């Protein structure tokens, strides 16, 4: 395939106006990424700097090598549950190996042009596991939101619920107040821009200017200052993790062995699959929202190459999985971004904040970060789809609800595997019901086939086998196949059985109006030749 990162397009028609827009958008999304990157890392069982450097390095690599104009990459909420589970079972070293392996798989997917395969994942499965992950993120944040003194949270759903339930009597009202206050501010903040807001009447211009600040940043600064100056008794980043290093991350070389690679095979595949789905869905959302004349639709294979390279490199610097992030990408787009330059600026701004203001991060209460993540979980879930389930078929409901419950109770990989298998089974069943056989004559010698004759629908030909037992000697049974749009080898075998049954009666079989795919398969299987010889 041709290797062409989207950033090379800036050599053509890249104006000063576009540069100003990219600089502003990159700075905005860099500030937005600060609290999210720390929160995602902490919720995943990693130190906050792991999320920060993942956003910085991973975001820069995807901007340099990616196939989207405005994609912003970094740590994402969808990976929290997966990363936490890997760290609990295999340690940080296992996470680094799995992430590197996922990077290799993503690059291979891009090289072999498999980017479009992600589109074959049913939307019901995507909604199911997205809502399931959102529920798991919310549950994982109850510990810090309530200030519960749990030394180590279990990685499974039932273990987490049991741990939370057994410590509920030790909840910290101050921590809960900070989390609820942060959550309330995040919900209220966007409405300050609304022209009918009562605050606008007080000083509309000032409020609109102030309200353009990213809500997570405002919540982080406001409640961190409140906790610091009032000396509130809550756990902070500093009390749990110590100070955040201000220097560049040191190289980490994970210990790789055949046994560890074998044990980490499924986590590796999970990270790669989720990374591909998240990144390409994010890029598609950006394409749908983009209005700039300079915007081009993303190249899915190039994007997978970039995501793979980022996931391969970041673990050696102590990072976590990288993927496209919908919230930050949409923020980037709406802030005026038109090229990957904004992604590079985002990484640069975030790096400057880390290098210059890292000591201040130790004062951030974990309850505030929990409030941010609860807000992320709420926005991540497509909760209205549960209400709309009554409008769809039982197949759709089974896929969505099954994937949702499997994601929550077991894990994402189990949900994806069962969901895809179930989707295939239900698709086969649906296609089988669409295949029809109709008699077009009273004597049972003329029939019309509709739909797809494949392994799941061949039982519908039993009516023809029954009719073959009563046809007169020397007569011909004719099948009108003009409406038969697909045929597989099992269908060919069923037609051969029908031909044999007719020959035993001294009758013949004729096929009319065959579609190109049907005719091609019949010729390659030799059935056409047998029909000609039988005549």
C-alpha positions as CSV (number, residue, x, y, z in Angstrom):
1,X,0.0,0.0,0.0
2,X,1.0,3.6,-0.5
3,X,2.3,5.2,2.8
4,X,1.1,8.7,2.9
5,X,0.4,10.4,6.2
6,X,-2.3,13.1,6.0
7,X,0.2,15.8,7.4
8,X,1.9,15.8,4.0
9,X,-1.2,17.6,2.6
10,X,-0.2,20.8,4.3
11,X,2.2,21.4,1.5
12,X,-0.8,22.4,-0.6
13,X,-3.2,25.2,0.1
14,X,-2.2,25.6,3.8
15,X,-2.8,29.3,4.6
16,X,-2.0,31.5,7.5
17,X,-5.6,31.4,8.5
18,X,-5.6,27.6,8.8
19,X,-2.4,27.8,10.8
20,X,-3.9,30.2,13.3
21,X,-7.0,27.9,13.6
22,X,-4.8,24.9,14.2
23,X,-2.7,26.6,16.8
24,X,-5.7,27.8,18.7
25,X,-7.4,24.4,18.5
26,X,-4.3,22.5,19.5
27,X,-3.8,24.7,22.5
28,X,-7.4,24.3,23.6
29,X,-7.5,20.5,23.3
30,X,-4.1,20.3,25.0
31,X,-5.5,21.9,28.1
32,X,-8.6,19.7,27.9
33,X,-6.4,16.6,27.7
34,X,-4.6,17.4,30.9
35,X,-7.2,16.2,33.5
36,X,-8.5,13.4,31.3
37,X,-5.1,11.9,30.7
38,X,-4.3,11.9,34.4
39,X,-7.8,10.5,35.3
40,X,-7.6,7.7,32.8
41,X,-4.2,6.6,34.0
42,X,-5.2,6.6,37.7
43,X,-8.4,4.8,37.0
44,X,-6.4,2.2,35.1
45,X,-4.1,1.5,38.1
46,X,-1.2,3.5,36.7
47,X,0.5,6.7,37.9
48,X,-0.8,9.9,36.4
49,X,2.4,10.5,34.3
50,X,1.6,7.3,32.3
51,X,-1.5,9.0,30.9
52,X,0.2,12.3,30.4
53,X,3.1,11.0,28.4
54,X,0.8,8.6,26.5
55,X,-1.2,11.7,25.3
56,X,1.9,13.6,24.5
57,X,3.9,11.0,22.6
58,X,1.0,8.9,21.3
59,X,-0.8,12.1,20.2
60,X,2.2,13.4,18.3
61,X,2.9,10.1,16.5
62,X,-0.7,9.8,15.4
63,X,-0.7,13.4,14.2
64,X,2.5,12.8,12.2
65,X,1.6,9.4,10.7
66,X,-2.2,9.3,10.8
67,X,-4.7,9.3,8.0
68,X,-7.1,11.8,9.5
69,X,-7.0,15.6,9.4
70,X,-8.2,16.3,12.9
71,X,-7.8,13.0,15.0
72,X,-6.5,13.5,18.5
73,X,-5.1,10.4,20.0
74,X,-4.2,9.5,23.6
75,X,-5.5,7.4,26.5
76,X,-9.2,6.8,26.4
77,X,-11.9,5.9,28.8
78,X,-12.8,2.7,26.9
79,X,-9.4,1.2,27.9
80,X,-9.8,1.8,31.6
81,X,-11.4,-1.6,32.4
82,X,-9.1,-3.5,30.1
83,X,-5.9,-1.9,31.3
84,X,-6.9,-2.2,34.9
85,X,-7.6,-5.9,34.5
86,X,-4.3,-6.6,32.7
87,X,-2.3,-4.7,35.4
88,X,-4.1,-6.7,38.1
89,X,-3.4,-10.1,36.5
90,X,0.0,-9.5,34.7
91,X,1.5,-6.4,36.2
92,X,2.7,-3.2,34.5
93,X,5.3,-5.3,32.6
94,X,2.5,-7.4,31.1
95,X,0.6,-4.3,30.0
96,X,3.7,-3.0,28.2
97,X,4.1,-6.3,26.3
98,X,0.4,-6.5,25.4
99,X,0.4,-2.9,24.2
100,X,3.5,-3.4,22.0
101,X,1.9,-6.5,20.6
102,X,-1.3,-4.7,19.9
103,X,0.7,-2.0,18.1
104,X,2.2,-4.7,15.8
105,X,-1.2,-6.1,15.1
106,X,-2.6,-2.7,14.3
107,X,0.2,-2.0,11.9
108,X,-0.3,-5.3,10.2
109,X,-4.0,-4.5,9.8
110,X,-3.1,-1.3,8.1
111,X,-0.5,-2.9,5.8
112,X,-2.9,-5.6,4.7
113,X,-5.7,-3.0,4.2
114,X,-8.1,-4.3,6.8
115,X,-9.3,-0.9,8.0
116,X,-12.7,-1.3,6.3
117,X,-13.4,-4.6,8.2
118,X,-14.2,-2.6,11.3
119,X,-17.3,-1.4,9.5
120,X,-18.7,-5.0,9.6
121,X,-19.0,-4.9,13.4
122,X,-22.8,-4.4,14.0
123,X,-23.8,-1.2,15.6
124,X,-25.8,-3.1,18.2
125,X,-22.6,-4.7,19.5
126,X,-20.7,-1.4,19.5
127,X,-23.5,0.3,21.5
128,X,-23.7,-2.7,23.9
129,X,-20.0,-2.8,24.8
130,X,-19.7,1.0,24.8
131,X,-22.6,1.2,27.4
132,X,-21.1,-1.7,29.3
133,X,-17.7,0.0,29.5
134,X,-19.4,3.3,30.7
135,X,-21.0,1.4,33.5
136,X,-17.7,-0.3,34.5
137,X,-15.9,3.1,34.5
138,X,-18.6,4.6,36.7
139,X,-18.4,1.7,39.2
140,X,-14.6,1.9,39.3
141,X,-14.8,5.6,40.3
142,X,-17.2,5.0,43.2
143,X,-14.2,4.2,45.5
144,X,-12.6,7.6,45.0
145,X,-15.9,9.5,44.7
146,X,-16.9,8.2,48.1
147,X,-13.4,8.3,49.6
148,X,-13.5,4.7,50.6
149,X,-10.3,3.3,52.2
150,X,-9.9,0.3,49.8
151,X,-6.2,-0.5,49.4
152,X,-6.7,-2.4,46.1
153,X,-9.8,-2.7,44.0
154,X,-10.5,-6.1,42.4
155,X,-10.5,-6.3,38.7
156,X,-13.9,-8.1,38.2
157,X,-17.4,-6.6,38.5
158,X,-18.6,-8.8,41.4
159,X,-15.4,-8.2,43.3
160,X,-15.6,-4.5,42.9
161,X,-19.2,-4.4,44.1
162,X,-18.4,-6.5,47.1
163,X,-15.4,-4.3,48.0
164,X,-17.5,-1.2,47.7
165,X,-20.4,-2.6,49.7
166,X,-18.2,-3.8,52.5
167,X,-16.6,-0.3,53.0
168,X,-19.7,1.9,52.5
169,X,-19.8,2.6,56.2
170,X,-16.4,4.3,55.9
171,X,-17.4,6.8,53.2
172,X,-15.9,10.3,53.3
173,X,-18.6,13.1,53.0
174,X,-16.0,15.6,51.9
175,X,-14.8,13.5,49.0
176,X,-18.4,12.8,48.0
177,X,-19.1,16.6,48.1
178,X,-16.1,17.3,45.8
179,X,-17.1,14.6,43.4
180,X,-20.8,15.7,43.2
181,X,-19.8,19.4,43.0
182,X,-17.4,18.6,40.1
183,X,-20.0,16.5,38.3
184,X,-22.6,19.3,38.7
185,X,-20.3,21.9,37.4
186,X,-19.4,19.8,34.3
187,X,-23.1,19.4,33.5
188,X,-24.0,23.0,34.1
189,X,-21.0,24.7,32.4
190,X,-22.1,24.3,28.8
191,X,-25.4,26.0,29.6
192,X,-23.6,29.2,30.5
193,X,-23.2,29.8,26.8
194,X,-26.9,29.7,26.2
195,X,-28.4,33.1,25.4
196,X,-31.4,32.4,27.6
197,X,-29.3,31.6,30.6
198,X,-30.2,33.9,33.6
199,X,-26.4,34.5,34.2
200,X,-26.1,35.9,30.7
201,X,-28.4,38.8,31.7
202,X,-25.9,39.8,34.4
203,X,-22.9,40.2,32.1
204,X,-23.4,38.3,28.9
205,X,-20.0,39.2,27.3
206,X,-17.9,38.3,30.3
207,X,-19.8,35.1,31.0
208,X,-19.6,33.9,27.3
209,X,-15.9,34.6,27.3
210,X,-15.3,32.8,30.6
211,X,-17.6,29.9,29.7
212,X,-15.5,29.1,26.6
213,X,-12.9,27.7,28.9
214,X,-12.9,23.8,28.9
215,X,-15.3,22.5,31.6
216,X,-12.9,19.8,32.9
217,X,-10.1,22.3,33.4
218,X,-12.4,24.7,35.2
219,X,-13.7,21.9,37.5
220,X,-10.2,20.7,38.2
221,X,-8.8,24.1,39.1
222,X,-11.9,25.2,41.1
223,X,-12.2,22.2,43.3
224,X,-8.4,21.6,43.7
225,X,-8.1,25.2,44.9
226,X,-11.0,24.7,47.3
227,X,-9.6,21.5,48.7
228,X,-6.1,23.1,49.0
229,X,-7.0,26.4,50.7
230,X,-9.6,24.8,53.0
231,X,-7.3,21.9,53.9
232,X,-10.0,19.4,53.2
233,X,-9.3,15.8,54.4
234,X,-9.3,14.0,51.0
235,X,-6.8,11.9,49.2
236,X,-4.8,13.6,46.4
237,X,-2.5,12.6,43.6
238,X,0.4,13.5,45.8
239,X,-0.7,11.5,48.8
240,X,-1.2,8.3,46.7
241,X,1.5,8.6,43.9
242,X,3.9,11.2,45.2
243,X,5.2,14.0,42.9
244,X,4.9,13.8,39.1
245,X,8.4,13.8,37.5
246,X,9.1,16.9,35.4
247,X,11.7,15.3,33.2
248,X,11.2,13.3,30.1
249,X,10.3,9.7,30.7
250,X,13.1,7.1,30.9
251,X,13.1,4.1,28.5
252,X,11.5,1.0,29.9
253,X,12.4,-2.5,28.5
254,X,9.9,-5.1,29.5
255,X,11.0,-8.6,30.1
256,X,9.7,-10.7,27.2
257,X,9.4,-14.5,27.3
258,X,7.5,-17.1,25.4
259,X,5.4,-17.9,28.4
260,X,4.4,-14.2,29.0
261,X,3.7,-13.8,25.3
262,X,1.4,-16.8,25.4
263,X,-0.5,-15.6,28.5
264,X,-0.9,-12.1,27.0
265,X,-2.2,-13.2,23.6
266,X,-5.9,-12.5,24.4
267,X,-5.2,-9.1,26.1
268,X,-3.1,-8.1,23.1
269,X,-5.9,-9.0,20.7
270,X,-8.4,-7.1,22.9
271,X,-6.3,-3.9,22.9
272,X,-5.8,-4.1,19.2
273,X,-9.5,-4.8,18.4
274,X,-10.7,-2.0,20.7
275,X,-8.1,0.4,19.5
276,X,-9.0,-0.2,15.9
277,X,-12.7,0.2,16.5
278,X,-12.4,3.3,18.7
279,X,-9.9,5.1,16.4
280,X,-11.9,4.4,13.2
281,X,-15.2,5.3,14.7
282,X,-13.7,8.5,16.0
283,X,-12.3,9.4,12.6
284,X,-15.8,8.7,11.0
285,X,-17.5,11.0,13.5
286,X,-15.0,13.7,12.7
287,X,-15.7,13.3,9.0
288,X,-19.4,13.6,9.6
289,X,-19.0,16.8,11.7
290,X,-16.3,18.5,9.5
291,X,-17.5,21.5,7.5
292,X,-14.2,22.9,6.2
293,X,-13.7,22.8,2.4
294,X,-10.1,21.5,3.0
295,X,-11.3,18.5,5.0
296,X,-10.8,15.1,3.4
297,X,-12.3,11.8,4.6
298,X,-9.9,9.7,6.7
299,X,-7.8,6.8,5.3
300,X,-8.6,3.9,7.6
301,X,-5.5,1.9,6.7
302,X,-3.2,4.8,7.2
303,X,-4.9,5.5,10.5
304,X,-4.3,2.0,11.7
305,X,-0.7,2.2,10.8
306,X,-0.3,5.3,12.8
307,X,-2.2,3.9,15.8
308,X,0.0,0.8,15.6
309,X,3.2,2.8,15.6
310,X,2.0,4.8,18.6
311,X,1.1,1.7,20.6
312,X,4.4,0.1,19.7
313,X,6.5,3.1,20.8
314,X,4.6,4.4,23.9
315,X,5.1,1.4,26.2
316,X,8.9,1.8,26.0
317,X,8.3,5.2,27.7
318,X,6.0,3.8,30.4
319,X,2.8,4.6,28.6
320,X,-0.6,2.9,28.2
321,X,-2.6,2.0,25.1
322,X,-3.3,4.8,22.6
323,X,-6.4,5.3,20.5
324,X,-8.4,8.0,18.9
325,X,-10.5,10.0,21.4
326,X,-13.9,11.2,20.3
327,X,-14.3,14.0,22.9
328,X,-10.9,15.6,22.3
329,X,-11.2,15.1,18.5
330,X,-14.6,16.8,18.4
331,X,-13.2,19.6,20.7
332,X,-10.3,20.0,18.2
333,X,-12.6,20.1,15.2
334,X,-15.0,22.6,16.8
335,X,-12.1,24.8,17.9
336,X,-11.1,25.4,14.3
337,X,-8.6,22.6,13.5
338,X,-8.2,21.7,9.8
339,X,-4.9,19.7,9.8
340,X,-2.8,17.3,11.9
341,X,-0.8,20.4,13.0
342,X,-3.3,20.9,15.7
343,X,-2.5,17.4,17.0
344,X,1.2,18.3,17.2
345,X,0.3,21.5,19.0
346,X,-1.9,19.6,21.5
347,X,1.1,17.4,22.4
348,X,3.5,20.3,22.7
349,X,1.1,22.3,24.9
350,X,0.6,19.3,27.1
351,X,4.3,18.7,27.4
352,X,5.0,22.3,28.4
353,X,2.3,22.0,31.1
354,X,3.8,18.8,32.5
355,X,7.4,20.2,32.4
356,X,6.5,23.5,33.9
357,X,3.5,22.9,36.2
358,X,3.9,19.3,37.3
359,X,4.4,20.1,41.0
360,X,0.9,21.7,41.2
361,X,-0.8,18.4,40.1
362,X,0.0,16.7,43.4
363,X,-2.7,18.8,45.1
364,X,-5.5,17.5,42.8
365,X,-8.1,15.5,44.8
366,X,-8.8,12.1,43.5
367,X,-12.5,12.7,44.2
368,X,-12.4,15.5,41.6
369,X,-10.8,13.2,39.0
370,X,-13.5,10.7,39.9
371,X,-16.1,13.3,39.1
372,X,-14.5,14.0,35.8
373,X,-14.6,10.3,34.9
374,X,-18.2,9.9,36.0
375,X,-19.0,12.7,33.6
376,X,-17.0,10.9,30.9
377,X,-18.8,7.7,31.5
378,X,-22.2,9.4,31.3
379,X,-21.3,11.0,28.0
380,X,-19.8,7.8,26.6
381,X,-22.9,5.7,27.1
382,X,-25.7,5.9,24.5
383,X,-28.4,5.4,27.1
384,X,-31.3,6.4,24.9
385,X,-30.7,3.2,22.9
386,X,-32.1,1.2,25.8
387,X,-35.3,3.2,25.6
388,X,-35.5,2.8,21.8
389,X,-35.1,-1.0,22.0
390,X,-38.8,-1.6,21.7
391,X,-38.7,-0.1,18.2
392,X,-36.2,-2.8,16.9
393,X,-36.3,-6.5,16.3
394,X,-35.6,-9.2,18.9
395,X,-32.3,-9.9,17.1
396,X,-31.2,-6.3,17.7
397,X,-32.3,-6.4,21.3
398,X,-30.5,-9.7,22.0
399,X,-27.3,-8.5,20.5
400,X,-27.2,-5.1,22.3
401,X,-28.3,-6.4,25.7
402,X,-26.3,-9.6,25.5
403,X,-23.1,-7.6,24.7
404,X,-23.9,-5.1,27.4
405,X,-24.3,-7.7,30.2
406,X,-21.3,-9.8,29.0
407,X,-19.1,-6.6,29.0
408,X,-20.2,-5.7,32.6
409,X,-20.2,-9.1,34.1
410,X,-17.3,-10.7,32.3
411,X,-15.0,-8.6,30.1
412,X,-14.9,-6.9,26.7
413,X,-13.2,-9.7,24.8
414,X,-15.8,-12.3,25.9
415,X,-18.6,-9.8,24.9
416,X,-17.0,-9.2,21.5
417,X,-16.4,-12.9,20.8
418,X,-19.9,-13.9,21.9
419,X,-21.5,-10.9,20.3
420,X,-19.9,-11.4,16.9
421,X,-20.7,-15.2,16.9
422,X,-24.3,-14.4,17.9
423,X,-24.5,-11.7,15.2
424,X,-23.3,-14.2,12.6
425,X,-25.9,-16.8,13.8
426,X,-28.7,-14.3,13.8
427,X,-27.7,-13.1,10.3
428,X,-27.7,-16.6,9.0
429,X,-31.1,-17.1,10.5
430,X,-32.4,-13.9,9.1
431,X,-31.1,-14.6,5.6
432,X,-32.6,-18.1,5.7
433,X,-36.0,-16.7,6.4
434,X,-35.7,-14.5,3.4
435,X,-35.2,-17.4,1.0
436,X,-38.5,-18.5,-0.6
437,X,-39.6,-21.3,-3.0
438,X,-42.8,-20.7,-4.9
439,X,-44.7,-23.0,-7.3
440,X,-45.7,-21.2,-10.5
441,X,-47.7,-24.0,-12.0
442,X,-50.3,-26.4,-10.7
443,X,-48.6,-29.5,-11.9
444,X,-45.4,-28.8,-9.8
445,X,-43.1,-28.6,-12.8
446,X,-42.4,-24.8,-12.6
447,X,-40.9,-23.1,-9.5
448,X,-39.4,-19.7,-8.7
449,X,-36.5,-19.2,-6.2
450,X,-36.1,-15.9,-4.2
451,X,-33.2,-14.8,-2.0
452,X,-30.0,-16.6,-1.2
453,X,-29.6,-20.3,-1.4
454,X,-26.9,-21.2,1.1
455,X,-26.2,-23.7,3.9
456,X,-28.8,-22.1,6.3
457,X,-31.6,-22.2,3.8
458,X,-31.3,-25.5,1.9
459,X,-34.0,-27.2,4.0
460,X,-36.4,-25.0,2.0
461,X,-35.7,-27.2,-1.1
462,X,-37.4,-30.2,0.6
463,X,-40.6,-29.2,-1.1
464,X,-38.9,-29.6,-4.5
465,X,-37.5,-33.1,-3.5
466,X,-41.1,-34.1,-2.5
467,X,-42.4,-32.7,-5.8
468,X,-39.7,-34.7,-7.7
469,X,-41.2,-38.0,-6.5
470,X,-44.5,-37.3,-8.4
471,X,-43.4,-35.7,-11.7
472,X,-44.3,-37.7,-14.8
473,X,-41.6,-39.7,-16.6
474,X,-39.9,-37.7,-19.4
475,X,-41.1,-34.3,-18.0
476,X,-38.9,-31.3,-17.0
477,X,-38.9,-29.4,-13.7
478,X,-38.0,-25.8,-14.4
479,X,-36.5,-23.5,-11.8
480,X,-36.7,-19.7,-12.4
481,X,-33.6,-18.3,-10.7
482,X,-33.8,-14.7,-11.8
483,X,-34.6,-13.6,-8.2
484,X,-31.8,-15.8,-6.7
485,X,-29.0,-13.4,-6.0
486,X,-26.6,-15.7,-4.1
487,X,-25.6,-19.3,-4.1
488,X,-23.0,-21.3,-2.1
489,X,-21.6,-24.8,-2.4
490,X,-24.1,-26.3,0.0
491,X,-26.9,-24.9,-2.2
492,X,-25.2,-26.4,-5.3
493,X,-25.1,-29.8,-3.5
494,X,-28.8,-29.5,-2.8
495,X,-29.5,-28.8,-6.5
496,X,-27.4,-31.9,-7.4
497,X,-29.6,-34.0,-5.0
498,X,-32.7,-32.6,-6.8
499,X,-31.2,-33.5,-10.1
500,X,-30.5,-37.1,-9.0
501,X,-34.0,-37.5,-7.6
502,X,-35.4,-36.3,-11.0
503,X,-33.1,-38.7,-13.0
504,X,-34.3,-41.6,-10.9
505,X,-37.9,-40.7,-12.0
506,X,-36.7,-40.4,-15.6
507,X,-37.3,-36.6,-15.5
508,X,-35.1,-33.6,-16.2
509,X,-34.1,-30.4,-14.5
510,X,-33.8,-27.0,-16.2
511,X,-32.5,-23.7,-14.7
512,X,-33.5,-20.4,-16.1
513,X,-32.6,-16.7,-15.6
514,X,-29.4,-17.2,-13.5
515,X,-27.6,-14.2,-12.0
516,X,-23.8,-13.9,-12.8
517,X,-22.6,-15.2,-9.4
518,X,-25.0,-18.1,-9.5
519,X,-24.1,-19.1,-13.0
520,X,-20.4,-18.8,-12.3
521,X,-20.6,-21.1,-9.3
522,X,-22.7,-23.7,-11.2
523,X,-20.3,-23.7,-14.1
524,X,-17.2,-24.1,-11.8
525,X,-18.9,-26.9,-9.8
526,X,-19.7,-28.9,-12.9
527,X,-23.5,-28.8,-12.4
528,X,-24.2,-26.9,-15.6
529,X,-22.3,-29.6,-17.5
530,X,-24.3,-32.4,-15.8
531,X,-27.6,-30.6,-16.7
532,X,-26.5,-30.4,-20.4
533,X,-25.5,-34.1,-20.5
534,X,-28.8,-35.0,-18.9
535,X,-30.7,-33.5,-21.8
